[in-house]
Amino acid sequence: MLSIKNIKVGNPNKLLISIVTYILLLKFSFAHATNEMTGEKTDIKILDKISSKNDLINLVNGEELIYKDIAIRSMKCTNSEFNDNPEIKAYIQVRDLTKKDNDKVYVFNGWMFSSSPSIAPFDHPVYDIWLVDCN
């Protein structure tokens, strides 16, 4: 008894798997690209605890700004595209210029979140910084 094998049965399965894989790759790459919008500038507010005055500062990403006794640099700022619950996050580095022992050590070096600033708090005896906007 001879068994006849159908050779063409495997080809539609490979084609179907290829099409599904291609669609999934397109979907994930498009979702990743549109999920966050990167800005060129970061808006932060700085509170001087001694004088009780606050200033709105516009930082250009990658450039360092010297504000009184601290040097602030925003490396990256992203803004979510959803308007119902916006999430603004920025990678910020802050140096205290009054400490002369090592000026390369950061007082704060990390991500700040506008919706919940207590996740990564900025602790300084004179200044308080919080994230406002990314544009």
Secondary structure, DSSP 8 states (H G I E B T S, - for coil): ------GGGHHHHHHHHHHHHHHHHHHHHHHHHHHEEEESEEEEEEEETTTTEEEEEEEETT-EEEETTEEEEEEEEEEES-SSS--EEEEEEEEETT--S-TTS-SEEEEEESS-TTSS----SSEEEEEEEE-
